[in-house]
Amino acid sequence: MISTDPSARPVLSWQQLADSVHVHLVEAGADPIGYFELEQVILSEARQADFAKSFLMRGVKNIILVSRKKESLSIHVGIFSGDGKIINSTSLYGVTGKDWNEAGGILAASGKSKRSKNLLVIDVAEFPQISNQETAQSEQKFIPRNPLNLEVFKLGIPLEGSSAETGALSYFRYDLLGKSQEAILAEQAAQKSQIQGIFESLYPHQIEWLTEAKTNEELVRDRVQFLLVRVEGRQADLMQSMGLEPIQGEEGAKTVVKYYIKLIVRDELYIGPEWDGDSDWKVALTNFLNNLKK
């Protein structure tokens, strides 16, 4: 999975970066069966789960994550979790270099001690269209209205960077990779304070902060039947993944935050009656809570 900073130089699309790093991964003993843009995979919980289903069918054993920043490139390798999380931890084996050649060379050197069993590895990167073909069924779960019974059950709010948040994959986005635990905890504290202020003024029902992973059964037992989910990505991609007509042009290309509510017991995803994504998460959350009243 590839995540690349568009401001890095020389300019490379994520597909071009995949082509560039492919030879090094093969030399290290890997058999990459497909390359995907990380930002596309993590657009939604439903999409991530469908990628996982496809990986299971293909017999995938490991996930390789390539993150290109302005001044460096990192390659991380982790065991495929076998479920919608895709990876279970952010503590993966990784190497870093100034570019794909340096990082790829380090990875290849580390793999030379073990003879590869790959006999039919292709010479070029492949880009399967899983996101277009196999996620359609899940994407229909997005419902463009508000959920019922919010006043009866608690709304769980996972904090970013906590184990309760779905998606260790997000950590390997080019703009998030490398943050210290101290920085993450400080951001969590600030985020909780800011979210709390917004909720106190706009949300009249019960909430519960989630800082550690719980099963659906445990959540329901605690009367948490709803989860607040935050996703971030290109506006057009998010809208399309949620079954809406995407905005085109510069507005569609900008990165925005979108909130929705997941009804745990029926796995339904409520995005609200109006599109309310925004580049500022506080504005996006305010818009979403205001739209919950409609």
Backbone hydrogen bonds in HBPLUS format (Angstrom, degrees):
<---DONOR---> <-ACCEPTOR-->    atom                        ^
c    i                          cat <-CA-CA->   ^        H-A-AA   ^      H-
h    n   atom  resd res      DA  || num        DHA   H-A  angle D-A-AA Bond
n    s   type  num  typ     dist DA aas  dist angle  dist       angle   num
A0066-VAL N   A0001-MET O   2.81 MM  65  6.10 169.3  1.82 166.4 169.8     1
A0002-ILE N   A0036-PHE O   2.83 MM  34  6.18 159.4  1.87 156.7 163.8     2
A0038-LEU N   A0002-ILE O   2.78 MM  36  5.30 163.3  1.81 132.1 138.0     3
A0003-SER N   A0066-VAL O   2.85 MM  63  6.20 152.8  1.92 167.7 174.0     4
A0068-ARG N   A0003-SER O   2.78 MM  65  6.22 165.1  1.81 160.4 165.7     5
A0005-ASP N   A0068-ARG O   2.94 MM  63  5.96 152.6  2.01 149.5 157.6     6
A0008-ALA N   A0005-ASP O   3.03 MM   3  5.46 167.8  2.05 117.6 121.3     7
A0017-LEU N   A0013-SER O   2.97 MM   4  6.27 153.2  2.04 150.0 157.8     8
A0018-ALA N   A0014-TRP O   2.95 MM   4  6.15 149.0  2.05 139.2 147.6     9
A0019-ASP N   A0015-GLN O   2.97 MM   4  6.32 157.4  2.02 149.1 154.5    10
A0020-SER N   A0016-GLN O   3.00 MM   4  6.22 151.2  2.08 141.7 149.6    11
A0021-VAL N   A0017-LEU O   2.96 MM   4  6.19 151.1  2.04 151.0 157.7    12
A0022-HIS N   A0018-ALA O   2.96 MM   4  5.86 136.1  2.16 146.4 157.2    13
A0024-HIS N   A0021-VAL O   3.07 MM   3  5.50 125.3  2.39 108.5 121.9    14
A0025-LEU N   A0021-VAL O   3.14 MM   4  6.47 154.8  2.20 154.6 162.3    15
A0026-VAL N   A0022-HIS O   3.01 MM   4  6.29 161.9  2.04 159.3 163.9    16
A0027-GLU N   A0023-VAL O   3.02 MM   4  6.16 154.6  2.09 138.7 146.1    17
A0028-ALA N   A0024-HIS O   2.96 MM   4  6.18 137.2  2.15 138.8 150.0    18
A0030-ALA N   A0025-LEU O   2.94 MM   5  5.43 157.2  2.00 155.0 148.6    19
A0029-GLY N   A0026-VAL O   2.92 MM   3  5.14 156.5  1.98 106.3 113.9    20
A0035-TYR N   A0126-GLU O   2.80 MM  91  6.06 149.4  1.90 155.7 164.0    21
A0040-GLN N   A0037-GLU O   2.96 MM   3  5.40 135.8  2.16 110.3 122.3    22
A0041-VAL N   A0037-GLU O   3.25 MM   4  6.65 150.7  2.34 150.2 158.6    23
A0041-VAL N   A0038-LEU O   3.05 MM   3  5.17 117.8  2.46  98.4 113.7    24
A0042-ILE N   A0038-LEU O   3.11 MM   4  6.40 158.4  2.16 160.0 164.7    25
A0048-GLN N   A0044-SER O   3.03 MM   4  6.24 164.4  2.06 149.8 154.2    26
A0049-ALA N   A0045-GLU O   2.99 MM   4  6.19 152.6  2.07 144.0 151.2    27
A0050-ASP N   A0046-ALA O   3.11 MM   4  6.40 148.3  2.21 144.2 152.3    28
A0050-ASP N   A0047-ARG O   3.11 MM   3  5.15 119.5  2.49  95.0 109.8    29
A0051-PHE N   A0047-ARG O   3.00 MM   4  6.34 151.4  2.08 152.3 160.1    30
A0052-ALA N   A0048-GLN O   3.05 MM   4  6.33 156.1  2.11 144.4 151.0    31
A0053-LYS N   A0049-ALA O   3.03 MM   4  6.37 149.3  2.13 142.4 150.2    32
A0054-SER N   A0050-ASP O   3.09 MM   4  6.33 159.2  2.14 145.3 150.0    33
A0055-PHE N   A0051-PHE O   2.89 MM   4  6.19 156.4  1.94 152.8 159.9    34
A0056-LEU N   A0052-ALA O   2.94 MM   4  6.21 153.0  2.01 149.2 156.1    35
A0057-MET N   A0053-LYS O   3.11 MM   4  6.42 156.9  2.16 146.6 152.2    36
A0058-ARG N   A0054-SER O   3.04 MM   4  6.35 142.3  2.18 143.8 154.3    37
A0060-VAL N   A0055-PHE O   3.02 MM   5  5.26 171.1  2.03 154.2 152.4    38
A0059-GLY N   A0056-LEU O   3.11 MM   3  5.15 157.1  2.16 102.5 109.6    39
A0080-PHE N   A0061-LYS O   2.97 MM  19  5.44 172.9  1.98 126.6 128.8    40
A0063-ILE N   A0078-GLY O   2.74 MM  15  5.34 165.8  1.76 162.8 167.8    41
A0078-GLY N   A0063-ILE O   2.94 MM  15  5.34 162.0  1.98 153.4 159.4    42
A0065-LEU N   A0076-HIS O   2.78 MM  11  5.07 165.4  1.80 150.6 155.6    43
A0076-HIS N   A0065-LEU O   2.85 MM  11  5.07 162.7  1.88 147.3 153.1    44
A0067-SER N   A0074-SER O   2.89 MM   7  5.23 163.4  1.92 152.0 157.6    45
A0074-SER N   A0067-SER O   2.91 MM   7  5.23 165.9  1.93 148.2 152.1    46
A0069-LYS N   A0072-SER O   2.83 MM   3  5.24 151.6  1.91 153.5 162.3    47
A0073-LEU N   A0097-GLY O   2.81 MM  24  5.51 156.7  1.86 159.0 160.1    48
A0097-GLY N   A0073-LEU O   2.96 MM  24  5.51 161.3  1.99 156.4 161.7    49
A0075-ILE N   A0095-VAL O   2.89 MM  20  5.45 159.4  1.94 156.2 162.8    50
A0095-VAL N   A0075-ILE O   2.93 MM  20  5.45 151.1  2.01 146.9 155.5    51
A0077-VAL N   A0093-TYR O   2.82 MM  16  5.47 157.5  1.87 158.9 166.1    52
A0081-SER N   A0086-ILE O   2.76 MM   5  4.94 166.5  1.78 125.8 130.1    53
A0086-ILE N   A0083-ASP O   3.02 MM   3  5.72 151.6  2.11 123.9 130.4    54
A0087-ILE N   A0085-LYS O   2.72 MM   2  5.41 146.7  1.83 100.9  92.2    55
A0103-ALA N   A0099-ASP O   3.04 MM   4  6.21 174.2  2.04 163.4 163.0    56
A0104-GLY N   A0100-TRP O   2.80 MM   4  5.45 147.6  1.90 129.1 140.0    57
A0105-GLY N   A0101-ASN O   2.86 MM   4  5.79 146.7  1.97 134.0 143.1    58
A0106-ILE N   A0102-GLU O   3.07 MM   4  6.34 154.1  2.14 148.2 154.3    59
A0107-LEU N   A0103-ALA O   3.04 MM   4  6.33 161.4  2.07 150.4 155.3    60
A0108-ALA N   A0104-GLY O   2.85 MM   4  6.02 160.5  1.89 148.5 154.4    61
A0109-ALA N   A0105-GLY O   2.94 MM   4  6.10 155.7  2.00 144.7 150.9    62
A0110-SER N   A0106-ILE O   3.06 MM   4  6.32 150.1  2.16 143.9 151.8    63
A0111-GLY N   A0107-LEU O   3.13 MM   4  6.41 130.5  2.39 141.0 153.8    64
A0111-GLY N   A0108-ALA O   3.14 MM   3  5.17 136.2  2.35  95.5 107.7    65
A0112-LYS N   A0109-ALA O   3.35 MM   3  5.38 159.0  2.40 100.9 107.0    66
A0114-LYS N   A0111-GLY O   3.31 MM   3  5.89 163.8  2.34 113.6 118.3    67
A0132-ASN N   A0129-GLN O   3.29 MM   3  5.58 136.6  2.49 102.6 113.1    68
A0133-GLN N   A0129-GLN O   3.29 MM   4  6.45 152.1  2.37 150.9 158.2    69
A0134-GLU N   A0130-ILE O   2.88 MM   4  5.34 156.5  1.94 145.7 153.7    70
A0139-GLU N   A0135-THR O   2.94 MM   4  6.09 159.8  1.98 159.9 166.6    71
A0141-LYS N   A0138-SER O   2.90 MM   3  5.54 164.2  1.93 119.6 124.7    72
A0142-PHE N   A0139-GLU O   3.38 MM   3  5.97 169.1  2.39 113.0 115.9    73
A0269-LEU N   A0141-LYS O   3.42 MM 128  5.99 167.7  2.44 136.2 136.1    74
A0143-ILE N   A0269-LEU O   2.67 MM 126  5.91 161.4  1.71 165.9 168.9    75
A0145-ARG N   A0143-ILE O   2.87 MM   2  5.69 141.2  2.03  98.6  90.8    76
A0271-ILE N   A0143-ILE O   2.97 MM 128  6.00 154.7  2.03 143.0 151.3    77
A0272-GLY N   A0145-ARG O   3.32 MM 127  4.19 141.0  2.48 123.2 114.0    78
A0152-VAL N   A0149-ASN O   3.05 MM   3  5.17 152.1  2.13 103.2 111.8    79
A0153-PHE N   A0149-ASN O   3.37 MM   4  6.68 158.5  2.42 159.8 161.8    80
A0154-LYS N   A0223-ARG O   2.82 MM  69  5.90 159.7  1.86 167.5 164.9    81
A0155-LEU N   A0206-GLN O   3.13 MM  51  6.44 158.6  2.18 133.0 137.7    82
A0208-GLU N   A0155-LEU O   2.95 MM  53  6.13 145.6  2.07 143.1 140.2    83
A0156-GLY N   A0226-PHE O   2.77 MM  70  6.01 173.9  1.77 150.0 147.8    84
A0228-LEU N   A0156-GLY O   2.87 MM  72  6.15 162.5  1.90 178.7 175.0    85
A0157-ILE N   A0208-GLU O   2.83 MM  51  6.08 158.1  1.88 157.2 158.9    86
A0210-LEU N   A0157-ILE O   2.99 MM  53  5.60 165.5  2.01 131.3 127.9    87
A0159-LEU N   A0210-LEU O   3.33 MM  51  6.54 148.6  2.44 164.5 160.8    88
A0162-SER N   A0159-LEU O   3.09 MM   3  5.66 159.1  2.13 138.1 139.1    89
A0165-GLU N   A0162-SER O   3.09 MM   3  5.58 155.4  2.15 110.6 117.6    90
A0170-SER N   A0167-GLY O   3.34 MM   3  5.69 144.7  2.47 104.4 110.6    91
A0171-TYR N   A0168-ALA O   3.13 MM   3  5.65 144.7  2.26 112.1 120.7    92
A0172-PHE N   A0169-LEU O   2.99 MM   3  5.77 158.8  2.03 123.0 128.4    93
A0173-ARG N   A0170-SER O   3.06 MM   3  5.54 166.4  2.08 120.2 121.0    94
A0176-LEU N   A0173-ARG O   2.99 MM   3  5.36 160.2  2.03 116.9 123.3    95
A0177-LEU N   A0173-ARG O   3.00 MM   4  5.92 153.6  2.07 172.6 177.1    96
A0184-ILE N   A0180-SER O   2.94 MM   4  6.26 156.3  2.00 149.1 156.0    97
A0185-LEU N   A0181-GLN O   2.89 MM   4  6.10 162.5  1.92 150.5 154.6    98
A0186-ALA N   A0182-GLU O   2.93 MM   4  6.10 156.5  1.98 145.5 152.4    99
A0187-GLU N   A0183-ALA O   2.89 MM   4  6.07 155.6  1.95 145.4 152.2   100
A0188-GLN N   A0184-ILE O   2.84 MM   4  6.09 148.7  1.93 145.1 154.5   101
A0189-ALA N   A0185-LEU O   2.98 MM   4  6.24 159.0  2.02 148.3 152.7   102
A0190-ALA N   A0186-ALA O   3.05 MM   4  6.29 164.3  2.07 148.6 152.7   103
A0191-GLN N   A0187-GLU O   2.73 MM   4  5.81 155.0  1.79 145.2 153.5   104
A0192-LYS N   A0188-GLN O   2.80 MM   4  5.97 161.3  1.84 152.0 156.3   105
A0193-SER N   A0189-ALA O   3.13 MM   4  6.32 160.8  2.16 145.5 150.2   106
A0194-GLN N   A0190-ALA O   3.01 MM   4  6.25 159.1  2.05 148.6 154.2   107
A0195-ILE N   A0191-GLN O   2.79 MM   4  5.96 168.2  1.80 158.7 162.2   108
A0196-GLN N   A0192-LYS O   2.82 MM   4  5.85 158.2  1.87 145.9 152.7   109
A0197-GLY N   A0193-SER O   3.12 MM   4  6.31 153.3  2.19 141.0 147.2   110
A0198-ILE N   A0194-GLN O   3.16 MM   4  6.47 154.9  2.23 146.7 152.8   111
A0199-PHE N   A0195-ILE O   2.85 MM   4  6.10 165.6  1.87 158.9 162.9   112
A0200-GLU N   A0196-GLN O   2.88 MM   4  5.99 160.7  1.92 150.9 156.1   113
A0202-LEU N   A0198-ILE O   3.09 MM   4  6.18 133.4  2.31 142.1 155.0   114
A0202-LEU N   A0199-PHE O   3.19 MM   3  5.12 131.1  2.44  94.4 107.5   115
A0203-TYR N   A0199-PHE O   2.74 MM   4  4.91 161.0  1.78 143.4 143.7   116
A0219-LEU N   A0215-THR O   3.02 MM   4  6.35 157.8  2.07 152.3 158.5   117
A0220-VAL N   A0216-ASN O   2.92 MM   4  6.12 168.5  1.93 155.1 157.7   118
A0221-ARG N   A0217-GLU O   2.97 MM   4  6.08 153.5  2.04 142.5 150.2   119
A0222-ASP N   A0218-GLU O   3.12 MM   4  6.35 137.8  2.30 137.1 147.4   120
A0222-ASP N   A0219-LEU O   3.01 MM   3  5.13 127.1  2.30  96.8 111.0   121
A0224-VAL N   A0219-LEU O   2.83 MM   5  5.03 160.6  1.87 149.2 143.5   122
A0223-ARG N   A0220-VAL O   2.91 MM   3  4.85 153.7  1.98 110.0 111.8   123
A0264-ILE N   A0225-GLN O   2.92 MM  39  5.46 153.9  1.99 148.9 155.6   124
A0227-LEU N   A0262-LYS O   2.93 MM  35  5.08 147.1  2.04 139.4 149.6   125
A0262-LYS N   A0227-LEU O   2.85 MM  35  5.08 161.9  1.88 149.0 154.3   126
A0229-VAL N   A0260-TYR O   2.81 MM  31  5.36 176.5  1.81 169.5 168.5   127
A0260-TYR N   A0229-VAL O   2.97 MM  31  5.36 149.1  2.07 147.8 156.2   128
A0231-VAL N   A0258-LYS O   2.91 MM  27  5.39 164.7  1.93 157.8 163.0   129
A0258-LYS N   A0231-VAL O   2.86 MM  27  5.39 162.5  1.89 156.2 160.2   130
A0233-GLY N   A0256-VAL O   3.11 MM  23  5.75 155.3  2.17 157.0 163.7   131
A0256-VAL N   A0233-GLY O   2.89 MM  23  5.75 163.9  1.92 157.9 154.0   132
A0237-ASP N   A0234-ARG O   3.05 MM   3  5.31 114.5  2.50 103.2 118.9   133
A0238-LEU N   A0234-ARG O   2.95 MM   4  6.21 163.5  1.98 163.6 168.6   134
A0235-GLN N   A0254-LYS O   2.94 MM  19  5.99 159.4  1.98 160.8 161.9   135
A0239-MET N   A0235-GLN O   2.99 MM   4  6.19 167.8  2.00 153.7 157.0   136
A0236-ALA N   A0252-GLY O   2.86 MM  16  4.42 167.0  1.88 133.6 129.2   137
A0240-GLN N   A0236-ALA O   3.00 MM   4  6.13 163.6  2.02 147.3 152.0   138
A0241-SER N   A0237-ASP O   2.92 MM   4  6.07 158.9  1.97 148.4 154.5   139
A0242-MET N   A0238-LEU O   3.10 MM   4  6.29 131.2  2.35 141.4 153.6   140
A0242-MET N   A0239-MET O   3.15 MM   3  5.18 135.8  2.36  95.9 108.2   141
A0244-LEU N   A0239-MET O   2.85 MM   5  5.05 161.2  1.88 154.5 148.4   142
A0243-GLY N   A0240-GLN O   3.07 MM   3  5.16 163.1  2.10 110.2 112.0   143
A0253-ALA N   A0249-GLY O   3.11 MM   4  6.36 138.0  2.30 143.6 155.8   144
A0253-ALA N   A0250-GLU O   3.15 MM   3  5.04 126.6  2.45  92.0 106.1   145
A0254-LYS N   A0250-GLU O   3.19 MM   4  6.36 128.6  2.47 145.6 156.2   146
A0257-VAL N   A0278-ASP O   2.81 MM  21  5.50 170.1  1.82 138.9 139.2   147
A0278-ASP N   A0257-VAL O   3.10 MM  21  5.50 152.1  2.18 145.7 150.8   148
A0261-ILE N   A0270-TYR O   2.96 MM   9  5.13 163.6  1.99 144.8 146.8   149
A0270-TYR N   A0261-ILE O   2.75 MM   9  5.13 168.9  1.76 161.8 158.7   150
A0263-LEU N   A0268-GLU O   2.79 MM   5  5.17 164.4  1.81 156.6 161.7   151
A0267-ASP N   A0263-LEU O   2.80 MM   4  5.50 116.9  2.20 149.3 167.5   152
A0268-GLU N   A0263-LEU O   3.32 MM   5  5.17 143.8  2.46 134.4 138.7   153
A0267-ASP N   A0264-ILE O   3.38 MM   3  5.06 148.8  2.48  93.7 102.4   154
A0283-VAL N   A0280-ASP O   3.07 MM   3  5.39 122.1  2.42 105.5 119.3   155
A0284-ALA N   A0280-ASP O   2.98 MM   4  6.28 160.4  2.02 154.9 161.3   156
A0285-LEU N   A0281-TRP O   2.86 MM   4  6.04 159.7  1.90 149.7 154.2   157
A0286-THR N   A0282-LYS O   3.01 MM   4  6.10 159.6  2.05 140.6 146.7   158
A0287-ASN N   A0283-VAL O   2.85 MM   4  6.01 165.4  1.87 152.4 156.5   159
A0288-PHE N   A0284-ALA O   2.97 MM   4  6.14 160.5  2.01 145.3 150.8   160
A0289-LEU N   A0285-LEU O   2.96 MM   4  6.18 164.8  1.98 154.3 157.4   161
A0290-ASN N   A0286-THR O   2.96 MM   4  6.13 156.3  2.02 149.8 156.7   162
A0291-ASN N   A0287-ASN O   2.90 MM   4  6.12 151.2  1.98 147.7 156.1   163
A0292-LEU N   A0288-PHE O   3.03 MM   4  6.30 123.8  2.36 136.8 151.5   164
A0292-LEU N   A0289-LEU O   3.23 MM   3  5.02 137.7  2.42  90.4 102.2   165
A0293-LYS N   A0290-ASN O   3.19 MM   3  5.72 157.7  2.25 109.4 115.8   166
A0294-LYS N   A0291-ASN O   3.13 MM   3  5.39 163.6  2.16 108.3 113.4   167
